[in-house]
Amino acid sequence: MSVFKHFLKWQLGLAQAQTQTTVAERDCLAVHAAGRNVLAEIGVWHGVTTCRLRAVMAATGVLYAVDPYPVGRLGVSFQRRIAASEVGRVQNGRVEWVRKTGAAAARALSAQLAGKLEFIFIDGDHSYNGLREDWEGWAGLVAPAGLVALHDSRSTPTRPIEAAGSVRYTQEVILKDLRFTEIAVVDSLTVLQLPGES
Ligand SMILES: C[S@@+](CC[C@H](N)C(=O)[O-])C[C@H]1O[C@@H](n2cnc3c(N)ncnc32)[C@H](O)[C@@H]1O
């Protein structure tokens, strides 16, 4: 179905917002994001995972929702419109929309967020260099005991993606980063934690 057709169906209540995450992955994200005060999501699309994060974060918290949302042929991003509406319906915490790539957002927010980021879900550009840029921009901003969740970080029988850049970068670089410990693996999702007191 074309993006525009899906948007019309979504407006009429005949189609839902879409995600590539599994139910188990979303449940895992919700467990680890619960009660956190400073969160970021890189790659929002229709906002399905953003809604889960917003619902469980601290009521006093802020969630940076980062996505460049390039416009399509009609000059608008229908994905952005769907996300804004879906995420806007969740009444908890505060969401700051950052319409930039993950790398550009990290540069813009690094002074403000350094050492304060309690949870980040990286699900943006899944190429090797795309994840490298996100990892290099965001990993150093994570707070003590903070968490990094990576989607499409491993291949699974139902999602065989061993050749994906995000899988290769995770396995070759991120899992060898001695600052972080792997604390959970669910489907293609990996969750890492920094040591320290939260
Ligand atoms: C797989 S979707 C995210 C899905 C969302 N996390 C969910 O499961 O509901 C990937 C999104 O990343 C965005 N994206 C692509 N390149 C990006 C980049 N360099 N930085 C941040 N987001 C990017 C795309 O516009 C797209 O909306």
The ligand as a Gaussian input file, in Angstrom:
#p B3LYP/6-31G(d) Opt

LIG

0 1
 C       12.307000       1.514000      11.616000
 S       11.634000       3.155000      11.615000
 C       11.442000       3.499000      13.345000
 C       10.288000       2.756000      13.938000
 C        9.889000       3.082000      15.334000
 N       10.999000       3.093000      16.266000
 C        8.864000       2.051000      15.767000
 O        9.234000       0.879000      15.889000
 O        7.703000       2.366000      15.932000
 C       13.037000       4.081000      11.161000
 C       12.860000       5.607000      11.165000
 O       14.156000       6.156000      11.189000
 C       14.140000       7.350000      10.459000
 N       15.535000       7.634000      10.084000
 C       16.183000       7.334000       8.932000
 N       17.450000       7.768000       9.000000
 C       17.608000       8.332000      10.218000
 C       18.691000       8.956000      10.877000
 N       19.887000       9.077000      10.295000
 N       18.490000       9.440000      12.122000
 C       17.282000       9.322000      12.730000
 N       16.219000       8.722000      12.156000
 C       16.379000       8.239000      10.912000
 C       13.198000       7.133000       9.310000
 O       12.685000       8.385000       8.861000
 C       12.145000       6.219000       9.966000
 O       11.062000       6.990000      10.409000

